[in-house]
Amino acid sequence: MDFLMEFIQDRWFVIAGAIIVLFIVVKLVKTVMKWVLIIALLAGLYYYGASYKDQLLELGGAVGAQAAAEVKTQVVKAFGDEVKEASYKQNADGSFTVTTKSVRLDGKPGESEVKVTFMNRSFTVKMDDVMKALIDQAKKNAGLQ
């Protein structure tokens, strides 16, 4: 035990240096661990953000489809009230235009979509039986059927 006391008395600066290096290493390891945790957190956040982007795109598509369906419902409702006054016009390029007081349909015969202008906004909706019926009624009003 005497040799330890002698070593401490003679080489106290080496022990002090070792303690300082030990604190630096412990501090550095803690800092590196902090950075590892920060990098892991950022990687997790990036992964979550990438999958969240896909979820937003899916949600956007669903909301877009729902909005289109709602617009179509509103157009059919408005068109249903005004269908007796609907006018049908055959354009020179083969397309047609159906207009009422508040709704305008533009399309080409045989295509699967029509452009609907309602409340100064234009939308493209799929041609279905309801849209075909509206166009046929406008043709009847114009005396084409």
Phi and psi in radians as a Rosetta constraint file:
Dihedral C 1 N 2 CA 2 C 2 CIRCULARHARMONIC -1.135 0.35
Dihedral N 2 CA 2 C 2 N 3 CIRCULARHARMONIC -0.631 0.35
Dihedral C 2 N 3 CA 3 C 3 CIRCULARHARMONIC -1.181 0.35
Dihedral N 3 CA 3 C 3 N 4 CIRCULARHARMONIC -0.518 0.35
Dihedral C 3 N 4 CA 4 C 4 CIRCULARHARMONIC -1.191 0.35
Dihedral N 4 CA 4 C 4 N 5 CIRCULARHARMONIC -0.729 0.35
Dihedral C 4 N 5 CA 5 C 5 CIRCULARHARMONIC -1.140 0.35
Dihedral N 5 CA 5 C 5 N 6 CIRCULARHARMONIC -0.665 0.35
Dihedral C 5 N 6 CA 6 C 6 CIRCULARHARMONIC -1.173 0.35
Dihedral N 6 CA 6 C 6 N 7 CIRCULARHARMONIC -0.749 0.35
Dihedral C 6 N 7 CA 7 C 7 CIRCULARHARMONIC -1.081 0.35
Dihedral N 7 CA 7 C 7 N 8 CIRCULARHARMONIC -0.735 0.35
Dihedral C 7 N 8 CA 8 C 8 CIRCULARHARMONIC -1.134 0.35
Dihedral N 8 CA 8 C 8 N 9 CIRCULARHARMONIC -0.709 0.35
Dihedral C 8 N 9 CA 9 C 9 CIRCULARHARMONIC -1.221 0.35
Dihedral N 9 CA 9 C 9 N 10 CIRCULARHARMONIC -0.646 0.35
Dihedral C 9 N 10 CA 10 C 10 CIRCULARHARMONIC -1.441 0.35
Dihedral N 10 CA 10 C 10 N 11 CIRCULARHARMONIC -0.637 0.35
Dihedral C 10 N 11 CA 11 C 11 CIRCULARHARMONIC -2.059 0.35
Dihedral N 11 CA 11 C 11 N 12 CIRCULARHARMONIC 0.671 0.35
Dihedral C 11 N 12 CA 12 C 12 CIRCULARHARMONIC -1.061 0.35
Dihedral N 12 CA 12 C 12 N 13 CIRCULARHARMONIC -0.577 0.35
Dihedral C 12 N 13 CA 13 C 13 CIRCULARHARMONIC -1.193 0.35
Dihedral N 13 CA 13 C 13 N 14 CIRCULARHARMONIC -0.550 0.35
Dihedral C 13 N 14 CA 14 C 14 CIRCULARHARMONIC -1.206 0.35
Dihedral N 14 CA 14 C 14 N 15 CIRCULARHARMONIC -0.729 0.35
Dihedral C 14 N 15 CA 15 C 15 CIRCULARHARMONIC -1.147 0.35
Dihedral N 15 CA 15 C 15 N 16 CIRCULARHARMONIC -0.744 0.35
Dihedral C 15 N 16 CA 16 C 16 CIRCULARHARMONIC -1.090 0.35
Dihedral N 16 CA 16 C 16 N 17 CIRCULARHARMONIC -0.749 0.35
Dihedral C 16 N 17 CA 17 C 17 CIRCULARHARMONIC -1.083 0.35
Dihedral N 17 CA 17 C 17 N 18 CIRCULARHARMONIC -0.730 0.35
Dihedral C 17 N 18 CA 18 C 18 CIRCULARHARMONIC -1.139 0.35
Dihedral N 18 CA 18 C 18 N 19 CIRCULARHARMONIC -0.692 0.35
Dihedral C 18 N 19 CA 19 C 19 CIRCULARHARMONIC -1.141 0.35
Dihedral N 19 CA 19 C 19 N 20 CIRCULARHARMONIC -0.727 0.35
Dihedral C 19 N 20 CA 20 C 20 CIRCULARHARMONIC -1.093 0.35
Dihedral N 20 CA 20 C 20 N 21 CIRCULARHARMONIC -0.800 0.35
Dihedral C 20 N 21 CA 21 C 21 CIRCULARHARMONIC -1.089 0.35
Dihedral N 21 CA 21 C 21 N 22 CIRCULARHARMONIC -0.693 0.35
Dihedral C 21 N 22 CA 22 C 22 CIRCULARHARMONIC -1.086 0.35
Dihedral N 22 CA 22 C 22 N 23 CIRCULARHARMONIC -0.792 0.35
Dihedral C 22 N 23 CA 23 C 23 CIRCULARHARMONIC -1.088 0.35
Dihedral N 23 CA 23 C 23 N 24 CIRCULARHARMONIC -0.700 0.35
Dihedral C 23 N 24 CA 24 C 24 CIRCULARHARMONIC -1.114 0.35
Dihedral N 24 CA 24 C 24 N 25 CIRCULARHARMONIC -0.772 0.35
Dihedral C 24 N 25 CA 25 C 25 CIRCULARHARMONIC -1.119 0.35
Dihedral N 25 CA 25 C 25 N 26 CIRCULARHARMONIC -0.774 0.35
Dihedral C 25 N 26 CA 26 C 26 CIRCULARHARMONIC -1.101 0.35
Dihedral N 26 CA 26 C 26 N 27 CIRCULARHARMONIC -0.747 0.35
Dihedral C 26 N 27 CA 27 C 27 CIRCULARHARMONIC -1.129 0.35
Dihedral N 27 CA 27 C 27 N 28 CIRCULARHARMONIC -0.725 0.35
Dihedral C 27 N 28 CA 28 C 28 CIRCULARHARMONIC -1.161 0.35
Dihedral N 28 CA 28 C 28 N 29 CIRCULARHARMONIC -0.728 0.35
Dihedral C 28 N 29 CA 29 C 29 CIRCULARHARMONIC -1.129 0.35
Dihedral N 29 CA 29 C 29 N 30 CIRCULARHARMONIC -0.707 0.35
Dihedral C 29 N 30 CA 30 C 30 CIRCULARHARMONIC -1.099 0.35
Dihedral N 30 CA 30 C 30 N 31 CIRCULARHARMONIC -0.722 0.35
Dihedral C 30 N 31 CA 31 C 31 CIRCULARHARMONIC -1.144 0.35
Dihedral N 31 CA 31 C 31 N 32 CIRCULARHARMONIC -0.760 0.35
Dihedral C 31 N 32 CA 32 C 32 CIRCULARHARMONIC -1.089 0.35
Dihedral N 32 CA 32 C 32 N 33 CIRCULARHARMONIC -0.729 0.35
Dihedral C 32 N 33 CA 33 C 33 CIRCULARHARMONIC -1.112 0.35
Dihedral N 33 CA 33 C 33 N 34 CIRCULARHARMONIC -0.669 0.35
Dihedral C 33 N 34 CA 34 C 34 CIRCULARHARMONIC -1.066 0.35
Dihedral N 34 CA 34 C 34 N 35 CIRCULARHARMONIC -0.777 0.35
Dihedral C 34 N 35 CA 35 C 35 CIRCULARHARMONIC -1.166 0.35
Dihedral N 35 CA 35 C 35 N 36 CIRCULARHARMONIC -0.636 0.35
Dihedral C 35 N 36 CA 36 C 36 CIRCULARHARMONIC -1.100 0.35
Dihedral N 36 CA 36 C 36 N 37 CIRCULARHARMONIC -0.772 0.35
Dihedral C 36 N 37 CA 37 C 37 CIRCULARHARMONIC -1.115 0.35
Dihedral N 37 CA 37 C 37 N 38 CIRCULARHARMONIC -0.705 0.35
Dihedral C 37 N 38 CA 38 C 38 CIRCULARHARMONIC -1.128 0.35
Dihedral N 38 CA 38 C 38 N 39 CIRCULARHARMONIC -0.757 0.35
Dihedral C 38 N 39 CA 39 C 39 CIRCULARHARMONIC -1.133 0.35
Dihedral N 39 CA 39 C 39 N 40 CIRCULARHARMONIC -0.720 0.35
Dihedral C 39 N 40 CA 40 C 40 CIRCULARHARMONIC -1.111 0.35
Dihedral N 40 CA 40 C 40 N 41 CIRCULARHARMONIC -0.718 0.35
Dihedral C 40 N 41 CA 41 C 41 CIRCULARHARMONIC -1.100 0.35
Dihedral N 41 CA 41 C 41 N 42 CIRCULARHARMONIC -0.777 0.35
Dihedral C 41 N 42 CA 42 C 42 CIRCULARHARMONIC -1.133 0.35
Dihedral N 42 CA 42 C 42 N 43 CIRCULARHARMONIC -0.667 0.35
Dihedral C 42 N 43 CA 43 C 43 CIRCULARHARMONIC -1.136 0.35
Dihedral N 43 CA 43 C 43 N 44 CIRCULARHARMONIC -0.745 0.35
Dihedral C 43 N 44 CA 44 C 44 CIRCULARHARMONIC -1.106 0.35
Dihedral N 44 CA 44 C 44 N 45 CIRCULARHARMONIC -0.708 0.35
Dihedral C 44 N 45 CA 45 C 45 CIRCULARHARMONIC -1.135 0.35
Dihedral N 45 CA 45 C 45 N 46 CIRCULARHARMONIC -0.699 0.35
Dihedral C 45 N 46 CA 46 C 46 CIRCULARHARMONIC -1.120 0.35
Dihedral N 46 CA 46 C 46 N 47 CIRCULARHARMONIC -0.782 0.35
Dihedral C 46 N 47 CA 47 C 47 CIRCULARHARMONIC -1.085 0.35
Dihedral N 47 CA 47 C 47 N 48 CIRCULARHARMONIC -0.783 0.35
Dihedral C 47 N 48 CA 48 C 48 CIRCULARHARMONIC -1.106 0.35
Dihedral N 48 CA 48 C 48 N 49 CIRCULARHARMONIC -0.722 0.35
Dihedral C 48 N 49 CA 49 C 49 CIRCULARHARMONIC -1.108 0.35
Dihedral N 49 CA 49 C 49 N 50 CIRCULARHARMONIC -0.679 0.35
Dihedral C 49 N 50 CA 50 C 50 CIRCULARHARMONIC -1.160 0.35
Dihedral N 50 CA 50 C 50 N 51 CIRCULARHARMONIC -0.745 0.35
Dihedral C 50 N 51 CA 51 C 51 CIRCULARHARMONIC -1.295 0.35
Dihedral N 51 CA 51 C 51 N 52 CIRCULARHARMONIC -0.523 0.35
Dihedral C 51 N 52 CA 52 C 52 CIRCULARHARMONIC -1.200 0.35
Dihedral N 52 CA 52 C 52 N 53 CIRCULARHARMONIC -0.595 0.35
Dihedral C 52 N 53 CA 53 C 53 CIRCULARHARMONIC -1.066 0.35
Dihedral N 53 CA 53 C 53 N 54 CIRCULARHARMONIC -0.750 0.35
Dihedral C 53 N 54 CA 54 C 54 CIRCULARHARMONIC -1.091 0.35
Dihedral N 54 CA 54 C 54 N 55 CIRCULARHARMONIC -0.704 0.35
Dihedral C 54 N 55 CA 55 C 55 CIRCULARHARMONIC -1.119 0.35
Dihedral N 55 CA 55 C 55 N 56 CIRCULARHARMONIC -0.695 0.35
Dihedral C 55 N 56 CA 56 C 56 CIRCULARHARMONIC -1.138 0.35
Dihedral N 56 CA 56 C 56 N 57 CIRCULARHARMONIC -0.695 0.35
Dihedral C 56 N 57 CA 57 C 57 CIRCULARHARMONIC -1.112 0.35
Dihedral N 57 CA 57 C 57 N 58 CIRCULARHARMONIC -0.739 0.35
Dihedral C 57 N 58 CA 58 C 58 CIRCULARHARMONIC -1.105 0.35
Dihedral N 58 CA 58 C 58 N 59 CIRCULARHARMONIC -0.763 0.35
Dihedral C 58 N 59 CA 59 C 59 CIRCULARHARMONIC -1.120 0.35
Dihedral N 59 CA 59 C 59 N 60 CIRCULARHARMONIC -0.719 0.35
Dihedral C 59 N 60 CA 60 C 60 CIRCULARHARMONIC -1.072 0.35
Dihedral N 60 CA 60 C 60 N 61 CIRCULARHARMONIC -0.713 0.35
Dihedral C 60 N 61 CA 61 C 61 CIRCULARHARMONIC -1.117 0.35
Dihedral N 61 CA 61 C 61 N 62 CIRCULARHARMONIC -0.723 0.35
Dihedral C 61 N 62 CA 62 C 62 CIRCULARHARMONIC -1.168 0.35
Dihedral N 62 CA 62 C 62 N 63 CIRCULARHARMONIC -0.738 0.35
Dihedral C 62 N 63 CA 63 C 63 CIRCULARHARMONIC -1.156 0.35
Dihedral N 63 CA 63 C 63 N 64 CIRCULARHARMONIC -0.701 0.35
Dihedral C 63 N 64 CA 64 C 64 CIRCULARHARMONIC -1.083 0.35
Dihedral N 64 CA 64 C 64 N 65 CIRCULARHARMONIC -0.749 0.35
Dihedral C 64 N 65 CA 65 C 65 CIRCULARHARMONIC -1.151 0.35
Dihedral N 65 CA 65 C 65 N 66 CIRCULARHARMONIC -0.696 0.35
Dihedral C 65 N 66 CA 66 C 66 CIRCULARHARMONIC -1.169 0.35
Dihedral N 66 CA 66 C 66 N 67 CIRCULARHARMONIC -0.707 0.35
Dihedral C 66 N 67 CA 67 C 67 CIRCULARHARMONIC -1.127 0.35
Dihedral N 67 CA 67 C 67 N 68 CIRCULARHARMONIC -0.715 0.35
Dihedral C 67 N 68 CA 68 C 68 CIRCULARHARMONIC -1.102 0.35
Dihedral N 68 CA 68 C 68 N 69 CIRCULARHARMONIC -0.719 0.35
Dihedral C 68 N 69 CA 69 C 69 CIRCULARHARMONIC -1.114 0.35
Dihedral N 69 CA 69 C 69 N 70 CIRCULARHARMONIC -0.702 0.35
Dihedral C 69 N 70 CA 70 C 70 CIRCULARHARMONIC -1.155 0.35
Dihedral N 70 CA 70 C 70 N 71 CIRCULARHARMONIC -0.738 0.35
Dihedral C 70 N 71 CA 71 C 71 CIRCULARHARMONIC -1.084 0.35
Dihedral N 71 CA 71 C 71 N 72 CIRCULARHARMONIC -0.758 0.35
Dihedral C 71 N 72 CA 72 C 72 CIRCULARHARMONIC -1.068 0.35
Dihedral N 72 CA 72 C 72 N 73 CIRCULARHARMONIC -0.735 0.35
Dihedral C 72 N 73 CA 73 C 73 CIRCULARHARMONIC -1.068 0.35
Dihedral N 73 CA 73 C 73 N 74 CIRCULARHARMONIC -0.779 0.35
Dihedral C 73 N 74 CA 74 C 74 CIRCULARHARMONIC -1.138 0.35
Dihedral N 74 CA 74 C 74 N 75 CIRCULARHARMONIC -0.691 0.35
Dihedral C 74 N 75 CA 75 C 75 CIRCULARHARMONIC -1.121 0.35
Dihedral N 75 CA 75 C 75 N 76 CIRCULARHARMONIC -0.791 0.35
Dihedral C 75 N 76 CA 76 C 76 CIRCULARHARMONIC -1.092 0.35
Dihedral N 76 CA 76 C 76 N 77 CIRCULARHARMONIC -0.711 0.35
Dihedral C 76 N 77 CA 77 C 77 CIRCULARHARMONIC -1.116 0.35
Dihedral N 77 CA 77 C 77 N 78 CIRCULARHARMONIC -0.848 0.35
Dihedral C 77 N 78 CA 78 C 78 CIRCULARHARMONIC -1.132 0.35
Dihedral N 78 CA 78 C 78 N 79 CIRCULARHARMONIC -0.734 0.35
Dihedral C 78 N 79 CA 79 C 79 CIRCULARHARMONIC -1.154 0.35
Dihedral N 79 CA 79 C 79 N 80 CIRCULARHARMONIC -0.663 0.35
Dihedral C 79 N 80 CA 80 C 80 CIRCULARHARMONIC -1.058 0.35
Dihedral N 80 CA 80 C 80 N 81 CIRCULARHARMONIC -0.661 0.35
Dihedral C 80 N 81 CA 81 C 81 CIRCULARHARMONIC -1.263 0.35
Dihedral N 81 CA 81 C 81 N 82 CIRCULARHARMONIC -0.510 0.35
Dihedral C 81 N 82 CA 82 C 82 CIRCULARHARMONIC -1.898 0.35
Dihedral N 82 CA 82 C 82 N 83 CIRCULARHARMONIC 0.109 0.35
Dihedral C 82 N 83 CA 83 C 83 CIRCULARHARMONIC -1.102 0.35
Dihedral N 83 CA 83 C 83 N 84 CIRCULARHARMONIC -0.482 0.35
Dihedral C 83 N 84 CA 84 C 84 CIRCULARHARMONIC -1.187 0.35
Dihedral N 84 CA 84 C 84 N 85 CIRCULARHARMONIC -0.398 0.35
Dihedral C 84 N 85 CA 85 C 85 CIRCULARHARMONIC -1.796 0.35
Dihedral N 85 CA 85 C 85 N 86 CIRCULARHARMONIC 0.079 0.35
Dihedral C 85 N 86 CA 86 C 86 CIRCULARHARMONIC -1.149 0.35
Dihedral N 86 CA 86 C 86 N 87 CIRCULARHARMONIC 2.444 0.35
Dihedral C 86 N 87 CA 87 C 87 CIRCULARHARMONIC -2.027 0.35
Dihedral N 87 CA 87 C 87 N 88 CIRCULARHARMONIC 2.507 0.35
Dihedral C 87 N 88 CA 88 C 88 CIRCULARHARMONIC -1.996 0.35
Dihedral N 88 CA 88 C 88 N 89 CIRCULARHARMONIC 2.294 0.35
Dihedral C 88 N 89 CA 89 C 89 CIRCULARHARMONIC -2.270 0.35
Dihedral N 89 CA 89 C 89 N 90 CIRCULARHARMONIC 2.235 0.35
Dihedral C 89 N 90 CA 90 C 90 CIRCULARHARMONIC -1.597 0.35
Dihedral N 90 CA 90 C 90 N 91 CIRCULARHARMONIC 2.090 0.35
Dihedral C 90 N 91 CA 91 C 91 CIRCULARHARMONIC -1.478 0.35
Dihedral N 91 CA 91 C 91 N 92 CIRCULARHARMONIC 2.838 0.35
Dihedral C 91 N 92 CA 92 C 92 CIRCULARHARMONIC -1.133 0.35
Dihedral N 92 CA 92 C 92 N 93 CIRCULARHARMONIC -0.516 0.35
Dihedral C 92 N 93 CA 93 C 93 CIRCULARHARMONIC -1.465 0.35
Dihedral N 93 CA 93 C 93 N 94 CIRCULARHARMONIC 0.112 0.35
Dihedral C 93 N 94 CA 94 C 94 CIRCULARHARMONIC 1.676 0.35
Dihedral N 94 CA 94 C 94 N 95 CIRCULARHARMONIC -0.182 0.35
Dihedral C 94 N 95 CA 95 C 95 CIRCULARHARMONIC -1.429 0.35
Dihedral N 95 CA 95 C 95 N 96 CIRCULARHARMONIC 2.986 0.35
Dihedral C 95 N 96 CA 96 C 96 CIRCULARHARMONIC -2.262 0.35
Dihedral N 96 CA 96 C 96 N 97 CIRCULARHARMONIC 2.792 0.35
Dihedral C 96 N 97 CA 97 C 97 CIRCULARHARMONIC -2.366 0.35
Dihedral N 97 CA 97 C 97 N 98 CIRCULARHARMONIC 2.201 0.35
Dihedral C 97 N 98 CA 98 C 98 CIRCULARHARMONIC -1.967 0.35
Dihedral N 98 CA 98 C 98 N 99 CIRCULARHARMONIC 2.182 0.35
Dihedral C 98 N 99 CA 99 C 99 CIRCULARHARMONIC -2.225 0.35
Dihedral N 99 CA 99 C 99 N 100 CIRCULARHARMONIC 2.526 0.35
Dihedral C 99 N 100 CA 100 C 100 CIRCULARHARMONIC -2.273 0.35
Dihedral N 100 CA 100 C 100 N 101 CIRCULARHARMONIC -2.935 0.35
Dihedral C 100 N 101 CA 101 C 101 CIRCULARHARMONIC -1.094 0.35
Dihedral N 101 CA 101 C 101 N 102 CIRCULARHARMONIC -0.619 0.35
Dihedral C 101 N 102 CA 102 C 102 CIRCULARHARMONIC -2.194 0.35
Dihedral N 102 CA 102 C 102 N 103 CIRCULARHARMONIC -0.113 0.35
Dihedral C 102 N 103 CA 103 C 103 CIRCULARHARMONIC -2.254 0.35
Dihedral N 103 CA 103 C 103 N 104 CIRCULARHARMONIC 2.527 0.35
Dihedral C 103 N 104 CA 104 C 104 CIRCULARHARMONIC -2.352 0.35
Dihedral N 104 CA 104 C 104 N 105 CIRCULARHARMONIC 2.286 0.35
Dihedral C 104 N 105 CA 105 C 105 CIRCULARHARMONIC -1.995 0.35
Dihedral N 105 CA 105 C 105 N 106 CIRCULARHARMONIC 2.293 0.35
Dihedral C 105 N 106 CA 106 C 106 CIRCULARHARMONIC -2.192 0.35
Dihedral N 106 CA 106 C 106 N 107 CIRCULARHARMONIC 2.364 0.35
Dihedral C 106 N 107 CA 107 C 107 CIRCULARHARMONIC -2.996 0.35
Dihedral N 107 CA 107 C 107 N 108 CIRCULARHARMONIC -3.104 0.35
Dihedral C 107 N 108 CA 108 C 108 CIRCULARHARMONIC -2.135 0.35
Dihedral N 108 CA 108 C 108 N 109 CIRCULARHARMONIC 2.469 0.35
Dihedral C 108 N 109 CA 109 C 109 CIRCULARHARMONIC -1.026 0.35
Dihedral N 109 CA 109 C 109 N 110 CIRCULARHARMONIC 2.363 0.35
Dihedral C 109 N 110 CA 110 C 110 CIRCULARHARMONIC 1.555 0.35
Dihedral N 110 CA 110 C 110 N 111 CIRCULARHARMONIC -0.172 0.35
Dihedral C 110 N 111 CA 111 C 111 CIRCULARHARMONIC -1.420 0.35
Dihedral N 111 CA 111 C 111 N 112 CIRCULARHARMONIC 2.768 0.35
Dihedral C 111 N 112 CA 112 C 112 CIRCULARHARMONIC -1.602 0.35
Dihedral N 112 CA 112 C 112 N 113 CIRCULARHARMONIC -0.066 0.35
Dihedral C 112 N 113 CA 113 C 113 CIRCULARHARMONIC -2.358 0.35
Dihedral N 113 CA 113 C 113 N 114 CIRCULARHARMONIC 2.640 0.35
Dihedral C 113 N 114 CA 114 C 114 CIRCULARHARMONIC -2.247 0.35
Dihedral N 114 CA 114 C 114 N 115 CIRCULARHARMONIC 2.652 0.35
Dihedral C 114 N 115 CA 115 C 115 CIRCULARHARMONIC -1.640 0.35
Dihedral N 115 CA 115 C 115 N 116 CIRCULARHARMONIC 2.156 0.35
Dihedral C 115 N 116 CA 116 C 116 CIRCULARHARMONIC -1.912 0.35
Dihedral N 116 CA 116 C 116 N 117 CIRCULARHARMONIC 2.230 0.35
Dihedral C 116 N 117 CA 117 C 117 CIRCULARHARMONIC -1.945 0.35
Dihedral N 117 CA 117 C 117 N 118 CIRCULARHARMONIC 2.064 0.35
Dihedral C 117 N 118 CA 118 C 118 CIRCULARHARMONIC -2.456 0.35
Dihedral N 118 CA 118 C 118 N 119 CIRCULARHARMONIC 2.186 0.35
Dihedral C 118 N 119 CA 119 C 119 CIRCULARHARMONIC 0.988 0.35
Dihedral N 119 CA 119 C 119 N 120 CIRCULARHARMONIC 0.782 0.35
Dihedral C 119 N 120 CA 120 C 120 CIRCULARHARMONIC 1.069 0.35
Dihedral N 120 CA 120 C 120 N 121 CIRCULARHARMONIC 0.400 0.35
Dihedral C 120 N 121 CA 121 C 121 CIRCULARHARMONIC -2.189 0.35
Dihedral N 121 CA 121 C 121 N 122 CIRCULARHARMONIC 2.439 0.35
Dihedral C 121 N 122 CA 122 C 122 CIRCULARHARMONIC -1.867 0.35
Dihedral N 122 CA 122 C 122 N 123 CIRCULARHARMONIC 2.412 0.35
Dihedral C 122 N 123 CA 123 C 123 CIRCULARHARMONIC -2.381 0.35
Dihedral N 123 CA 123 C 123 N 124 CIRCULARHARMONIC 2.665 0.35
Dihedral C 123 N 124 CA 124 C 124 CIRCULARHARMONIC -1.881 0.35
Dihedral N 124 CA 124 C 124 N 125 CIRCULARHARMONIC 2.168 0.35
Dihedral C 124 N 125 CA 125 C 125 CIRCULARHARMONIC -2.179 0.35
Dihedral N 125 CA 125 C 125 N 126 CIRCULARHARMONIC 2.721 0.35
Dihedral C 125 N 126 CA 126 C 126 CIRCULARHARMONIC -1.281 0.35
Dihedral N 126 CA 126 C 126 N 127 CIRCULARHARMONIC 2.482 0.35
Dihedral C 126 N 127 CA 127 C 127 CIRCULARHARMONIC -1.329 0.35
Dihedral N 127 CA 127 C 127 N 128 CIRCULARHARMONIC 2.090 0.35
Dihedral C 127 N 128 CA 128 C 128 CIRCULARHARMONIC -2.261 0.35
Dihedral N 128 CA 128 C 128 N 129 CIRCULARHARMONIC -2.992 0.35
Dihedral C 128 N 129 CA 129 C 129 CIRCULARHARMONIC -1.075 0.35
Dihedral N 129 CA 129 C 129 N 130 CIRCULARHARMONIC -0.639 0.35
Dihedral C 129 N 130 CA 130 C 130 CIRCULARHARMONIC -1.149 0.35
Dihedral N 130 CA 130 C 130 N 131 CIRCULARHARMONIC -0.821 0.35
Dihedral C 130 N 131 CA 131 C 131 CIRCULARHARMONIC -1.111 0.35
Dihedral N 131 CA 131 C 131 N 132 CIRCULARHARMONIC -0.706 0.35
Dihedral C 131 N 132 CA 132 C 132 CIRCULARHARMONIC -1.093 0.35
Dihedral N 132 CA 132 C 132 N 133 CIRCULARHARMONIC -0.694 0.35
Dihedral C 132 N 133 CA 133 C 133 CIRCULARHARMONIC -1.122 0.35
Dihedral N 133 CA 133 C 133 N 134 CIRCULARHARMONIC -0.698 0.35
Dihedral C 133 N 134 CA 134 C 134 CIRCULARHARMONIC -1.118 0.35
Dihedral N 134 CA 134 C 134 N 135 CIRCULARHARMONIC -0.733 0.35
Dihedral C 134 N 135 CA 135 C 135 CIRCULARHARMONIC -1.182 0.35
Dihedral N 135 CA 135 C 135 N 136 CIRCULARHARMONIC -0.716 0.35
Dihedral C 135 N 136 CA 136 C 136 CIRCULARHARMONIC -1.101 0.35
Dihedral N 136 CA 136 C 136 N 137 CIRCULARHARMONIC -0.692 0.35
Dihedral C 136 N 137 CA 137 C 137 CIRCULARHARMONIC -1.131 0.35
Dihedral N 137 CA 137 C 137 N 138 CIRCULARHARMONIC -0.683 0.35
Dihedral C 137 N 138 CA 138 C 138 CIRCULARHARMONIC -1.130 0.35
Dihedral N 138 CA 138 C 138 N 139 CIRCULARHARMONIC -0.650 0.35
Dihedral C 138 N 139 CA 139 C 139 CIRCULARHARMONIC -1.110 0.35
Dihedral N 139 CA 139 C 139 N 140 CIRCULARHARMONIC -0.725 0.35
Dihedral C 139 N 140 CA 140 C 140 CIRCULARHARMONIC -1.086 0.35
Dihedral N 140 CA 140 C 140 N 141 CIRCULARHARMONIC -0.731 0.35
Dihedral C 140 N 141 CA 141 C 141 CIRCULARHARMONIC -1.099 0.35
Dihedral N 141 CA 141 C 141 N 142 CIRCULARHARMONIC -0.587 0.35
Dihedral C 141 N 142 CA 142 C 142 CIRCULARHARMONIC -1.462 0.35
Dihedral N 142 CA 142 C 142 N 143 CIRCULARHARMONIC -0.088 0.35
Dihedral C 142 N 143 CA 143 C 143 CIRCULARHARMONIC 1.378 0.35
Dihedral N 143 CA 143 C 143 N 144 CIRCULARHARMONIC 0.382 0.35
Dihedral C 143 N 144 CA 144 C 144 CIRCULARHARMONIC -1.614 0.35
Dihedral N 144 CA 144 C 144 N 145 CIRCULARHARMONIC -0.126 0.35
